[in-house]
Amino acid sequence: MKKIVLLFGQPGSGRKTLVKNILNNNEEVKSLLNLTYSSVLSLDETNNN
């Protein structure tokens, strides 16, 4: 099953670090967030209103 995960947060909250760790297949992050995946795609969509 495909899942979409959206990350929201204040500047400096660690969103980019979290995405980097997920993309690098960090086992500790996967375990803490209960994530299982064989592939992942990241889309950087900035909303500057």
N, C-alpha and C positions, 0 to 999 in steps of 0.2 A: 504494500500500500504506500502511496506517495503522501508525504506530509509537507505542509508549509509552516515554517516557524518564522514569526515576525518578532523582531527585537525593537523595543522602544526604550528610551531612557534619556536622562539628562546628559549634556556634554561631560565627558570625563568619567562616565559611569562604568566603562570597561566593555562596551559593546564590540568594538573592533578587536580587542584582545580575546574576547569569547569566540568571535567568528574565526579568528586566526587559529585558536586552539582546536576548534571543531574541524577546520579545514586541514590541519596538521595531524588529525586523528589522535588527539591527546586522550589516552585511556582514562586518566583521572577525571577529566571533564565529562567524558561519555558516561562514566560510572555515576558521577554526582548527579547528572541530569537524566539518568536512565535512558540514554540514547543508544539505539542500535541502527546502523546504516552500512550499506555497502558502497554508496556513493553520495556525494553532496555537492550542491551547486550554490554559489553565493552571488547575490545580486546586490550591488551597492546603490540604493536609490535614496538620494538625499532630497528632503522636502524643505526648501528654503522659502517660507512664506513671509 
